[in-house]
Amino acid sequence: MRGGGYQRAGPDNDSLEGERQLFLFIARRCDQRIMIDLLVGPYRLYNHLVRSYALDSCNGKMSWEQFQAFLPDWNTVETEAKSAPEESPLPSFRKLLLDWSVKYHLDADWCRDRAIRAMRLWGYSKAAKQYLCWDSFDLWESVQERLRIIDQLSEDEQEFVRSLINDPGAFGMDNKLSGAKHRDDSIYSLIYPKIPRPKSKLLPITVFPLQTLDSYLKMAREHLEEHPSLSSLTEAKRKDYINKLLAGPGRSYYKQVEHYFGRPGWKQARQQPEHVKHLLWAAYYQVSCVEPAQIAVGPPLTDATTVARFILKVLKRLGIPNRKGRGRPPLAKNS
């Protein structure tokens, strides 16, 4: 798994999974309707299927193991839909999810797998459902974004966000259902109270590993420049104070966090600085239907042929059929 300038140590498959995760994060930002349609369409029927299974097969209460085993991926949905009785809503769920993935040009089994994981998460996480997150890591990032603008939120949402940041269980599966232990690769490893916190209350929390040191310091500077506690200082004094705070406590805090995550295997990623930009191009092209010539306009200005070449390369690596390539016919307008 990869985030920002860091990645989790492991085989190339881990790197691919991280790229797929980042692509879907970007896709959601390109078009929020991806998640809204998933919520109002497939999720409603998925929730019905879970409840029906619990009543019919689990005496109304599923164990954690039973929940984990119920329709865990697209392959299972495909297989069970073929043999489902005529009155079962499972074939309808299969069609809804397939239509959703085709509509947004995410017509790949792994995209449908991620959609199922998202729906499973929404079933037990109010926060993930409210913020329409793909996974727990996505939820963590969403909460951090809201913390940076918390003064602009309503009082109810401010209270909600603060309650989340003080509750590590809010970012992962509810292990209380089965007494399951925390997995090393779960979001719990990101939010335990023992993670270093800034010594200065003025400094924001880093969204590690999505941020490098430079990107954190940039975010922190923007945060401090707008901080009300520093508004009474003259411009020169405020600038000097911010520079000293970032050079000392800011850098020290980030290095502490970096060291903390170094133990479970996060390390500096060896990737081209253009890597994320190419994922952005691919998402704009595939999901938002922006043509390479439009993307190439910039900024910065880029040759359209170069943009198209990298888009095709990213889509091939991710395993997503080009929206203009041969494959399933487009959905009817009434779909």
C-alpha positions in Angstrom: 0.0 0.0 0.0 1.3 3.5 -0.9 0.4 6.9 0.3 2.1 10.2 -0.5 5.9 9.8 -0.5 5.7 6.5 1.5 4.8 2.9 0.8 4.4 -0.2 2.8 7.2 -2.7 2.4 6.1 -5.7 0.4 5.9 -7.3 -3.1 4.8 -5.3 -6.2 1.2 -6.5 -5.7 1.1 -4.3 -2.6 2.2 -1.4 -4.7 -0.5 -2.1 -7.2 -3.2 -2.2 -4.5 -2.0 1.1 -3.2 -2.2 2.6 -6.7 -5.7 1.3 -7.2 -6.8 2.7 -3.8 -5.4 6.1 -4.7 -7.0 6.0 -8.2 -10.5 5.4 -6.6 -9.9 8.2 -4.0 -9.2 10.6 -7.0 -12.1 9.2 -8.9 -14.5 10.1 -6.1 -13.1 13.6 -6.0 -13.6 13.9 -9.8 -17.3 12.9 -9.5 -19.0 12.5 -6.1 -21.9 10.9 -7.9 -19.9 7.7 -8.0 -20.4 7.2 -4.3 -23.9 8.8 -4.2 -25.2 6.4 -6.8 -23.5 3.5 -5.0 -25.3 4.5 -1.8 -28.8 5.1 -3.2 -28.6 2.1 -5.6 -26.6 -1.1 -4.8 -26.1 -0.3 -1.1 -29.8 -0.3 -0.3 -30.2 -3.7 -1.8 -27.0 -5.0 -0.2 -28.2 -3.8 3.2 -31.5 -5.7 2.6 -29.6 -8.8 1.7 -27.5 -8.6 4.8 -30.6 -8.2 7.0 -32.4 -11.0 5.3 -29.5 -13.3 5.7 -29.2 -12.5 9.4 -32.9 -13.2 10.0 -33.1 -16.4 7.9 -29.7 -18.0 8.7 -28.4 -16.4 11.9 -31.5 -16.1 14.1 -31.4 -12.4 13.6 -27.9 -11.8 14.7 -24.8 -12.4 12.6 -21.4 -13.1 14.2 -18.4 -11.3 12.9 -17.2 -14.3 11.0 -20.6 -14.7 9.3 -20.6 -11.1 8.3 -17.1 -11.4 6.9 -18.1 -14.5 4.9 -21.3 -13.0 3.4 -20.9 -11.9 -0.2 -17.3 -10.8 0.4 -16.4 -10.0 -3.2 -17.8 -9.7 -6.8 -16.9 -13.3 -7.7 -19.0 -14.6 -4.9 -21.9 -12.3 -6.0 -21.6 -13.6 -9.6 -21.5 -17.3 -8.5 -24.4 -17.1 -6.1 -26.6 -15.0 -8.3 -26.6 -17.7 -11.0 -28.0 -20.3 -8.6 -30.2 -18.0 -6.5 -34.0 -18.8 -6.4 -36.3 -16.7 -8.6 -37.6 -14.6 -5.7 -34.1 -13.7 -4.4 -33.0 -10.1 -4.8 -29.4 -11.2 -5.3 -29.6 -11.2 -9.2 -31.0 -7.6 -9.0 -28.2 -6.6 -6.7 -25.7 -8.1 -9.1 -27.2 -6.1 -12.0 -27.3 -2.9 -10.0 -23.6 -3.2 -9.1 -22.6 -4.1 -12.6 -24.6 -1.2 -14.1 -23.0 1.2 -11.6 -19.4 0.1 -12.5 -20.1 0.3 -16.2 -21.8 3.7 -15.9 -18.7 5.2 -14.3 -16.2 3.3 -16.5 -15.0 1.3 -13.5 -15.8 -2.0 -15.3 -13.3 -4.2 -13.6 -13.8 -6.9 -11.0 -11.4 -5.3 -8.5 -13.5 -2.0 -8.7 -16.6 -4.0 -7.9 -14.7 -5.7 -5.0 -13.8 -2.2 -3.6 -17.4 -1.1 -3.9 -18.5 -4.1 -1.9 -15.9 -3.4 0.7 -17.2 0.2 0.9 -20.8 -0.9 1.3 -19.7 -3.4 4.1 -17.9 -0.5 5.8 -20.9 1.8 5.6 -23.0 -0.9 7.2 -21.2 -0.6 10.5 -19.6 2.9 10.3 -21.9 5.9 10.4 -18.9 8.2 9.7 -17.8 6.2 6.6 -21.3 6.3 5.2 -21.8 10.0 6.0 -18.6 10.9 4.2 -19.0 8.3 1.5 -15.6 6.7 2.0 -14.1 3.8 0.1 -12.3 2.4 3.2 -11.0 3.1 6.7 -7.9 4.9 5.4 -10.1 7.1 3.2 -12.2 7.9 6.3 -9.1 8.9 8.3 -8.1 11.3 5.5 -11.6 12.8 5.3 -11.7 13.4 9.0 -8.2 15.1 8.8 -9.5 17.4 6.0 -12.4 18.4 8.2 -10.2 19.0 11.2 -8.3 21.6 9.1 -11.5 23.6 8.5 -13.3 22.7 11.6 -14.2 26.3 12.4 -16.2 26.4 9.1 -18.3 23.3 10.0 -21.7 23.4 11.8 -21.6 22.8 15.6 -23.1 19.4 15.1 -20.5 18.3 12.6 -17.7 19.8 14.8 -18.8 17.6 17.7 -19.1 14.6 15.4 -15.6 15.0 13.9 -14.1 15.5 17.4 -15.8 12.4 18.7 -14.3 10.4 15.8 -10.7 11.6 16.4 -11.0 10.5 20.0 -12.4 7.1 19.1 -9.9 4.8 17.3 -12.6 2.2 16.8 -14.5 4.6 14.6 -11.9 4.1 11.8 -11.9 0.3 11.6 -14.2 -2.7 11.8 -16.0 -3.0 15.1 -13.9 -5.7 16.6 -16.1 -5.8 19.7 -18.6 -7.9 17.8 -16.3 -10.9 17.8 -13.4 -10.0 20.0 -11.1 -10.1 17.0 -7.6 -8.7 17.5 -6.5 -5.6 15.5 -4.7 -6.4 12.3 -1.2 -4.9 11.8 -2.3 -3.5 8.4 -5.6 -2.0 9.6 -6.3 1.6 10.2 -5.9 1.0 14.0 -2.1 1.2 13.4 -2.7 4.8 12.3 -4.7 6.1 15.2 -3.6 4.6 18.5 -3.2 7.2 21.2 0.5 6.4 21.5 1.2 7.9 18.1 3.3 11.1 18.6 1.3 14.3 18.7 2.7 17.8 18.1 4.1 19.4 21.2 2.7 22.7 20.1 -1.1 22.8 20.1 -0.9 25.2 17.2 0.5 22.6 14.8 -1.8 20.4 12.8 -1.6 16.6 12.8 0.1 15.1 9.8 -1.9 12.9 7.4 0.9 10.4 7.3 1.7 8.5 5.1 -0.2 10.6 2.6 2.3 13.5 3.3 6.0 13.9 2.9 7.8 16.3 5.2 7.7 19.1 2.7 4.0 18.7 2.1 3.3 18.6 5.8 5.3 21.8 6.5 3.5 23.5 3.6 0.1 22.5 5.1 1.2 23.5 8.6 2.4 26.9 7.3 -1.0 27.6 5.7 -2.7 26.4 8.9 -0.6 28.7 11.1 -1.0 31.8 8.8 -4.7 31.6 9.3 -4.6 30.7 13.0 -6.6 33.1 15.2 -4.1 32.8 18.1 -1.5 34.5 15.9 -3.7 37.2 14.5 -2.6 39.8 17.1 1.0 39.6 16.1 2.5 42.0 13.5 3.1 40.4 10.1 6.9 40.3 10.7 6.6 38.7 14.2 4.0 36.2 12.9 6.2 35.2 10.0 9.2 34.8 12.3 7.2 32.8 14.9 5.9 30.5 12.2 9.3 29.9 10.7 10.8 29.0 14.1 7.8 26.7 15.0 8.1 24.8 11.7 11.9 24.6 11.8 11.9 23.2 15.3 8.8 21.5 16.7 7.2 21.0 13.3 10.1 19.1 11.8 10.7 17.2 15.1 7.1 16.1 15.2 7.1 14.8 11.7 10.3 12.9 12.2 8.8 11.3 15.3 5.8 10.1 13.3 8.1 8.9 10.5 10.1 6.9 13.0 6.9 5.5 14.6 5.6 4.2 11.2 9.1 2.9 10.3 8.7 0.0 12.7 5.7 -1.6 11.0 7.3 -1.3 7.6 6.5 2.1 6.1 9.4 3.4 4.1 10.3 6.2 1.7 8.7 5.3 -1.7 11.0 5.1 -4.7 8.6 6.5 -7.3 8.7 9.1 -9.9 7.3 12.5 -8.8 5.0 12.4 -11.8 3.4 9.2 -10.5 0.4 10.8 -8.8 -0.1 13.2 -11.7 -0.5 10.3 -14.1 -3.1 8.8 -11.8 -5.0 12.1 -11.9 -4.9 12.2 -15.7 -6.2 8.7 -15.8 -9.1 9.5 -13.4 -10.0 12.7 -15.3 -10.0 10.8 -18.5 -11.8 7.6 -17.4 -14.3 8.9 -14.9 -14.9 12.5 -15.9 -14.5 11.8 -19.6 -12.0 14.6 -20.1 -10.0 14.1 -23.3 -6.2 14.1 -23.3 -6.1 17.3 -25.4 -8.1 19.1 -22.6 -5.9 17.7 -19.9 -2.7 18.7 -21.8 -3.8 22.4 -21.7 -2.5 22.3 -18.1 -1.1 23.9 -16.2 1.6 23.0 -16.8 1.3 22.6 -20.6 1.9 19.1 -21.8 1.8 17.4 -25.2 -1.6 15.6 -25.7 0.1 12.5 -27.1 2.2 12.2 -23.9 -0.9 12.6 -21.7 -2.7 9.9 -23.7 0.3 7.5 -23.5 0.5 7.8 -19.8 -3.2 7.4 -19.3 -3.3 4.2 -21.3 -0.2 2.9 -19.3 -1.9 3.6 -16.0 -5.2 2.1 -17.0 -3.4 -1.1 -18.2 -1.5 -1.4 -15.0 -4.6 -0.8 -12.9 -6.6 -3.4 -14.9 -9.4 -1.0 -16.0 -10.7 -1.3 -19.6 -10.3 2.0 -21.6 -13.7 3.6 -21.7 -13.3 4.0 -25.5 -12.1 0.5 -26.0 -14.1 -2.5 -27.1 -16.1 -4.2 -24.3 -19.5 -3.8 -22.8 -21.9 -1.5 -24.7 -22.8 1.8 -23.0 -25.8 1.8 -20.7 -29.1 3.0 -22.0 -30.0 6.6 -21.0 -32.8 5.4 -18.7 -30.2 3.4 -16.8 
